């Protein structure tokens, strides 16, 4: 899975309620299996979403979905990584 596709999938899971605010995400290893993506790709997406404020990475505790909501979904075909 490509980085932008994976990021779109994670955003979709957050906005659709699969992962709600305060929810702890599966580990990176679990996400790589679940999403059929490489560890590095999943790590990049998590980092990007954390920089955007959608996720909070807590060392030793995991990655948590923040309470911040997206105002609108990303435009189709837009490069999601800056």
Buried (B, 14 or more C-beta within 10 A) or exposed (E): BEBBBBBBBBBEBBBEEEBEEEEEBBEBEEBBEEBEBEEEBBBBBBBBBBEBEBBBBEEEEEBBBBEEEEEEEEEEEEEBEE
